[in-house]
Amino acid sequence: MNKASSLFLLLGLFLAGGVYSFWKQKQSKSLIAILAIGSLMSLAAGLLQL
């Protein structure tokens, strides 16, 4: 596991936590969707670099 994949995985998990937090706070759906897409892209990039 190299440094870049670790950073992407950590960023994806951080953004996923933000999605969960914003969902609980009943924030706007568009903001949650943008965070979720960013989280999925970061997690995918981290997993593909493994």
Secondary structure, DSSP 8 states (H G I E B T S, - for coil): --HHHHHHHHHHHHHHHHHHHHHHTT--HHHHHHHHHHHHHHHHHHHHT-
